[in-house]
Amino acid sequence: MVISTLPQRENFRAGDMEQECAVGTGGVPKGAKTSEYYRVNNIPARMDNPDWFQGYGTKKQHPMYSTEANKYGGKPPSVHTMPTQFHARTQKFSKHLGACGMYRNHSLNTDLDRSNVPSGLPYSV
């Protein structure tokens, strides 16, 4: 027994379904949210809407040097590849570095200074 999942309308055409929901990446409709398909916990809006991400694509590469990571990274995200949890970290350490600056070694230099001119080569001043 086959159960049809298409809408039951008298004048249904195959093109009507494509106009109603254009399929995006991952086989889900464009504009779909991660929270509509998965149970999410504290995720920002950018992770709930994978269609917001722009700039994905690949440069044309020689097939010999193409990697699996390059193929995977060139695909736009879908609701199936987005994280379902987000745990933000504090910026305490970075704020401290911004205020005080990076560490600098002020210890005594006991190494001999070397000349930038190679020895044994004739040169005139």
RODOFI-75407 format. One record per residue: residue in three letters; residue number from 1; y, z, x of N, C-alpha, C, O, CB in turn. Coordinates in steps of 0.001 Angstrom, whole numbers, plus 500000, padded with zeros to 6 digits. Last residue first. Glycine has a CB too. Layout:
 rest  nr    nc2    nc3    nc1   cac2   cac3   cac1    cc2    cc3    cc1    oc2    oc3    oc1   cbc2   cbc3   cbc1
  Ala NUM      Y      Z      X      Y      Z      X      Y      Z      X      Y      Z      X      Y      Z      X
...
***
This chain:
 rest  nr    nc2    nc3    nc1   cac2   cac3   cac1    cc2    cc3    cc1    oc2    oc3    oc1   cbc2   cbc3   cbc1
  Val 125 549724 501483 584634 550702 502062 583730 551930 501217 583653 552869 501555 582932 551064 503452 584154
  Ser 124 546551 499884 584580 547837 500156 585214 548815 500651 584173 548745 500292 582997 548387 498901 585920
  Tyr 123 543110 500515 585121 544215 500183 584225 545493 500548 584945 545507 501420 585814 544100 500927 582844
  Pro 122 539674 500220 585538 541020 500078 586139 542049 499785 585064 541863 498913 584214 541036 498951 587206
  Leu 121 537499 502762 584522 538055 501433 584241 539429 501325 584873 540251 502235 584754 538133 501165 582711
  Gly 120 536753 505355 584990 536120 504316 585785 536631 502919 585495 536226 501971 586168 534660 504352 585569
  Ser 119 536824 506667 581609 536954 506826 583060 536242 505696 583778 535266 505139 583275 536390 508183 583515
  Pro 118 538717 505661 578773 537426 505735 579472 537617 505840 580975 538480 505172 581544 536568 504512 579144
  Val 117 541026 507708 577246 540881 506560 578124 539546 506679 578838 539272 507710 579454 542060 506466 579139
  Asn 116 541144 510097 575991 540791 508963 575154 540585 507695 575965 540041 506714 575459 541857 508738 574116
  Ser 115 539776 512950 577582 540737 511861 577561 540234 510756 576649 539030 510517 576554 540989 511323 578979
  Arg 114 539116 516096 576102 538625 514870 576716 539688 513797 576560 540401 513737 575558 537276 514417 576080
  Asp 113 539392 519502 576644 540000 518310 576059 539506 517094 576821 539488 517085 578052 541556 518392 576090
  Leu 112 536698 521758 576209 537560 521000 577103 538118 519794 576368 537427 519148 575580 536796 520562 578368
  Asp 111 536806 524471 573805 536225 523231 574304 537221 522528 575217 538432 522667 575046 535812 522307 573136
  Thr 110 537790 526624 572499 537478 526797 573923 536857 525550 574528 536418 525586 575677 536541 527976 574115
  Asn 109 539992 527501 570092 539273 526336 570573 539044 526493 572065 540006 526495 572833 540045 525027 570260
  Leu 108 539831 530260 567942 540259 529766 569247 539369 528605 569680 538143 528706 569641 540225 530898 570300
  Ser 107 540150 529631 564343 539605 530301 565527 540060 529604 566805 540605 528501 566763 538069 530338 565464
  His 106 540834 528847 561824 541925 529125 562762 541406 529801 564027 542168 530483 564713 542990 530007 562097
  Asn 105 539718 526683 559443 539250 527448 560582 540388 527604 561586 540860 526614 562144 538025 526770 561236
  Arg 104 540532 526964 556087 540835 526305 557350 540436 527229 558486 540775 528413 558488 542338 525925 557443
  Tyr 103 539709 526349 552684 539534 527172 553872 539844 526352 555112 539470 525182 555194 538107 527742 553941
  Met 102 542251 524970 550513 540914 524990 551095 540895 525882 552336 541930 526134 552953 540453 523559 551449
  Gly 101 544460 526946 548411 544135 525866 549332 542731 526029 549877 542103 527077 549728 545141 525815 550476
  Cys 100 545360 528658 546393 545358 529116 547788 545110 528006 548794 545526 528132 549946 544320 530177 547970
  Ala  99 545276 527216 543968 546403 528106 544258 546500 528434 545747 547598 528483 546302 546274 529396 543452
  Gly  98 542905 525782 544104 544148 525073 543852 545361 525923 544205 546364 525400 544690 544219 524644 542401
  Leu  97 541055 527833 544414 541267 526887 545507 542564 526128 545325 543259 525857 546304 540103 525911 545604
  His  96 541291 528997 541852 541607 529776 543052 541869 528849 544238 542819 529068 544989 540458 530756 543381
  Lys  95 540364 526931 540240 541744 527379 540087 542188 528182 541300 543334 528065 541735 541900 528215 538814
  Ser  94 537705 526831 541082 538582 525689 541330 540048 526074 541189 540888 525587 541946 538249 524548 540373
  Phe  93 536758 529350 540148 536706 529011 541566 537675 527873 541893 538396 527951 542887 535275 528623 541969
  Lys  92 537211 529138 537308 537801 530204 538107 537858 529836 539595 538901 529995 540229 537010 531495 537918
  Gln  91 536384 527613 535223 537056 526925 536327 537714 527921 537270 538676 527579 537959 538100 525940 535790
  Thr  90 533138 528127 533783 534526 528520 533986 535083 527765 535184 534331 527331 536057 534651 530054 534190
  Arg  89 531245 525609 532063 531397 526569 533151 532870 526928 533270 533744 526141 532906 530847 525996 534499
  Ala  88 529650 525080 528901 530765 524879 529820 530793 525983 530879 530417 527127 530622 532097 524841 529050
  His  87 526968 523742 527738 527339 525071 528219 528417 524889 529280 528113 524577 530431 526095 525850 528792
  Phe  86 525642 522028 525121 526686 521979 526142 527086 523399 526479 527494 524165 525606 527916 521150 525664
  Gln  85 522984 520057 523759 523592 521354 524053 524650 521164 525118 524564 520241 525929 522527 522390 524511
  Thr  84 522079 517539 523592 522177 518261 522329 522747 519665 522518 522967 520381 521542 520811 518342 521670
  Pro  83 523263 514565 525254 522770 515941 525263 522962 516613 523908 523894 516292 523170 523477 516747 526348
  Met  82 522104 511242 524367 523180 512231 524505 522599 513633 524522 521572 513889 523893 524209 512092 523360
  Thr  81 520117 509474 523804 520318 509820 525211 521420 510855 525422 521642 511298 526549 520644 508577 525998
  His  80 520163 509046 521086 518916 509528 521668 519072 509933 523131 518234 510669 523651 517850 508466 521546
  Val  79 522560 507937 520477 522339 509309 520021 521082 509900 520647 520946 511121 520731 522236 509355 518493
  Ser  78 523303 506217 523579 523007 506245 522150 522790 507703 521749 522833 508596 522595 521749 505360 521803
  Pro  77 525318 504580 526118 524584 505713 525556 524338 505556 524054 525072 504855 523358 525343 507004 525820
  Pro  76 524629 501296 527512 525517 502270 526872 524712 503409 526254 523547 503222 525903 526383 501587 525797
  Lys  75 523158 500604 530678 523019 500629 529222 523990 501638 528613 524155 502731 529154 521567 500971 528819
  Gly  74 523360 500899 533371 524151 499849 532756 524079 499834 531246 524852 499131 530595 523721 498540 533273
  Gly  73 521524 502798 534150 522937 503174 534099 523822 502132 533448 524929 502450 533012 523436 503440 535474
  Tyr  72 519141 501313 534153 519311 502416 533209 520785 502778 533046 521244 503035 531933 518515 503643 533674
  Lys  71 519618 499527 536255 519318 499018 534916 519572 500095 533861 520147 499821 532808 517856 498530 534839
  Asn  70 520011 501299 538357 521072 500367 538003 520855 499818 536596 521810 499663 535835 521142 499220 539020
  Ala  69 517541 502518 538472 518709 503338 538131 519878 502452 537717 520649 502812 536827 519114 504233 539323
  Glu  68 515978 500415 539328 515775 500915 537969 516962 501762 537529 517350 501737 536361 514475 501734 537883
  Thr  67 517952 497957 541136 517109 499151 541044 516946 499550 539581 517681 499084 538711 517715 500322 541865
  Ser  66 518243 494889 542887 518446 495639 541656 517466 496811 541589 516295 496672 541942 518279 494721 540427
  Tyr  65 517775 493212 544971 518380 494507 545275 518648 495352 544030 519230 496432 544134 519669 494300 546025
  Met  64 516737 490910 543872 515957 491590 544906 516477 493002 545165 515708 493889 545537 515981 490782 546201
  Pro  63 518672 489883 542170 517505 490568 541599 516679 491335 542625 515997 492301 542281 516624 489571 540912
  His  62 522021 490586 542897 520857 489814 543302 519620 490558 542805 519527 491769 543005 520818 489601 544862
  Gln  61 524071 491286 540039 523466 491609 541320 522333 490653 541626 521771 490007 540742 522964 493046 541331
  Lys  60 526966 491562 538267 525862 490655 538529 525348 490936 539938 526096 490836 540911 526301 489159 538367
  Lys  59 527535 494874 537176 527968 493699 537905 526739 492837 538141 525615 493335 538206 528675 494079 539251
  Thr  58 527195 496229 533910 526720 496053 535275 527356 494818 535874 527672 493853 535179 525186 495950 535319
  Gly  57 528577 498831 531888 528204 497447 532139 527763 497331 533585 527950 498254 534378 529381 496473 531830
  Tyr  56 530859 500806 530173 529509 500638 530676 529205 499159 530809 529542 498352 529942 528485 501327 529755
  Gly  55 533351 501255 529059 533276 500925 530475 531879 500796 531027 531712 500684 532241 533988 501937 531244
  Gln  54 533293 504109 526861 533649 502732 527190 533402 502497 528677 533261 503445 529449 535132 502433 526820
  Phe  53 532222 506184 524260 532143 505897 525687 532409 504416 525923 531817 503563 525260 530763 506304 526257
  Trp  52 532070 506328 521512 533384 506512 522125 533374 506143 523600 534427 505817 524148 533847 507948 521957
  Asp  51 529470 506281 520684 530196 505009 520662 531581 505123 521284 532210 504101 521557 530318 504506 519240
  Pro  50 528553 508917 520615 528275 508108 521805 528996 506766 521820 529121 506161 522885 526804 507871 521915
  Asn  49 529700 511675 519547 530009 510284 519200 529763 509387 520410 530698 509122 521165 531481 510148 518709
  Asp  48 529131 514050 520662 528606 513837 519322 528817 512392 518870 528183 511938 517917 529266 514799 518336
  Met  47 530508 514032 522974 529054 513958 523079 528402 513751 521719 527251 513324 521637 528510 515220 523725
  Arg  46 533100 514276 522098 532755 513086 522883 531247 512926 523033 530757 511810 523199 533404 513155 524262
  Ala  45 533159 516794 520880 533185 515596 520031 532784 514354 520808 532178 513450 520231 534574 515401 519427
  Pro  44 530826 519058 522513 532152 518495 522248 532048 517206 521438 530977 516610 521331 532894 518230 523565
  Ile  43 528399 521239 521027 528711 520076 521847 530104 519569 521510 530526 519636 520356 527665 518963 521644
  Asn  42 526869 523520 519936 528112 523653 520679 528381 522445 521574 528575 522615 522778 528080 524915 521513
  Asn  41 523943 522074 519447 524464 523407 519648 525697 523330 520532 525589 523101 521737 523396 524332 520265
  Val  40 522121 520094 517050 522987 520249 518208 523547 521660 518251 523617 522351 517235 524125 519219 518181
  Arg  39 519371 518393 516052 520018 519689 515900 520819 519940 517175 520248 519990 518265 518966 520843 515634
  Tyr  38 519866 514868 515501 519302 515998 516233 520048 517278 515880 521206 517245 515463 519356 515744 517752
  Tyr  37 521175 513081 513811 519786 512818 514171 519097 514003 514846 517875 514131 514772 519721 511625 515077
  Glu  36 523741 513865 513445 523050 513316 512276 521556 513121 512542 520765 513008 511606 523683 511985 511866
  Ser  35 524696 514571 515919 524364 515657 514994 523665 515167 513728 523060 515964 513010 525620 516407 514617
  Thr  34 525372 512135 517006 524185 512812 517518 523733 513896 516546 522536 514117 516367 524462 513417 518904
  Lys  33 526398 509641 514635 526654 510843 515429 525335 511456 515867 524314 511318 515193 527489 511870 514628
  Ala  32 527103 506147 514507 526227 507279 514204 526539 508446 515145 526899 508244 516305 524732 506866 514324
  Gly  31 528468 503869 515089 529245 504975 514541 528395 506190 514197 528909 507166 513651 529980 504519 513317
  Lys  30 525855 501654 514219 527060 501922 515004 527871 503009 514314 527943 503052 513086 527912 500632 515186
  Pro  29 522538 502918 513576 523768 502237 513159 524942 502601 514065 525013 503705 514604 524102 502588 511705
  Val  28 520029 502646 516168 520720 503422 515138 521997 502680 514747 522492 501876 515537 521045 504874 515640
  Gly  27 518750 501543 518365 518235 501246 517040 518870 502056 515929 518302 502147 514841 516781 501463 517020
  Gly  26 519928 501885 520797 518946 502885 520394 518394 502659 519006 517642 503494 518503 519550 504241 520465
  Thr  25 523112 500578 519903 522094 500866 520899 521162 501955 520394 521576 502842 519647 522736 501281 522228
  Gly  24 523427 499523 516473 523926 499681 517819 522793 499947 518780 521646 499588 518514 524942 500797 517883
  Val  23 523486 497470 513667 522647 498308 514528 523234 498322 515935 523505 497272 516517 521174 497794 514551
  Ala  22 525585 497784 510960 525318 497029 512179 524576 497953 513140 525001 499081 513387 526646 496479 512822
  Cys  21 525166 498082 507741 525009 498914 508928 524622 498043 510113 523472 497623 510245 523952 500017 508693
  Glu  20 526102 496084 505954 526236 497491 505616 526131 498379 506857 526910 499319 507014 525176 497886 504598
  Gln  19 525453 493648 507082 526853 493965 506884 527048 495446 506613 528069 496011 507007 527421 493145 505745
  Glu  18 522681 493730 507046 523360 493659 508331 524826 494018 508196 525394 494631 509099 523217 492273 508931
  Met  17 522171 493716 504298 521790 494888 505088 522506 494902 506432 522898 495966 506912 520276 494918 505301
  Asp  16 523005 491180 503500 523691 492365 502989 523389 493588 503840 524274 494412 504074 523292 492628 501541
  Gly  15 521277 489254 504445 522537 489446 505154 523290 490685 504698 524133 491195 505436 523408 488241 504977
  Ala  14 519235 489189 502555 518957 489764 503883 520238 490042 504649 520282 490987 505437 518064 488823 504698
  Arg  13 520273 490251 499296 520106 489201 500296 519911 489873 501652 520369 490995 501867 521338 488223 500317
  Phe  12 519639 491164 495962 519649 491574 497368 519416 490372 498267 518500 489579 498049 518581 492653 497630
  Asn  11 520117 491448 493154 520605 490302 493916 520690 490653 495403 521733 490447 496024 521985 489845 493387
  Glu  10 519006 493925 492378 518530 492672 491791 518913 491472 492640 518100 490565 492824 519084 492504 490387
  Arg   9 517899 496351 494705 518962 495684 493974 518416 494370 493434 517478 493794 493983 520210 495449 494877
  Gln   8 516915 498859 496468 516411 498162 495290 517595 497625 494495 518214 498348 493714 515530 499103 494413
  Pro   7 517049 498669 499998 517647 499094 498728 517151 498235 497571 516993 497021 497707 519176 499029 498809
  Leu   6 513946 498932 501784 515180 498224 501479 515742 498711 500151 514985 499123 499271 514942 496703 501441
  Thr   5 511529 499961 502242 512645 500864 502491 513977 500194 502213 515029 500810 502384 512608 501365 503918
  Ser   4 508544 499646 500414 509741 498998 500918 510851 500038 501095 511083 500876 500224 510192 497865 499965
  Ile   3 505314 500343 501229 506491 500882 500547 507721 500259 501181 507898 500352 502396 506544 502450 500630
  Val   2 502157 499090 500661 503372 498952 501444 504541 499446 500619 504739 499037 499475 503590 497488 501890
  Met   1 498822 500000 500841 500000 500000 500000 501244 500000 500888 501359 500839 501781 499997 501219 499043
***
